[in-house]
Amino acid sequence: MFRVIVHRKALGKINSMLAKDKRRVLDALKAMGSDPFSGDVKPIKGLRGVFRRRVGDYRVAFTVNFGASEVVVLKVGRREKFYAEI
């Protein structure tokens, strides 16, 4: 089991989402506690050790610390602006 840690800015974005989108993202974060690489996960080019998970129109950027069994969620955002802002 991994502990999922969400950055405060990512948490603010999640809280501002519509209810159905918020539920999908929270379900994905919960699933990442058991297996961070389940679902549509790919590394982000140019950022070593940073991955993204696709959740509908949203993307979740995260890193995995295997030593501490932690998944750190860095950013959550819509696809249109996600890659430019990260």
C-alpha positions, 0 to 999 in steps of 0.5 A: 500500500502506498500513502497518497499525498496531494499538494495543496494546489492540486487539492484546491483544483480538485475541490473546484471541480464539478462533482462528477469530475471530482469523484472520478479523480478521487477514485483514481487517487484512491486506486493509486494507493494500491498500484500507482501505475494502474490505469492510463499512466505514462512518464512526462517527457523532460521531467525525470521521475514524474508521471501523468495519469489520464482521468477523463479530460483531466491529468494527474501529475505525480511521483512515486517514492518507493522507499517511503511507499508514497505517491505525491500528487503534484498537479491536477488539471485539464489537458488543454493547460496541463502540459504548459503549466507543468 
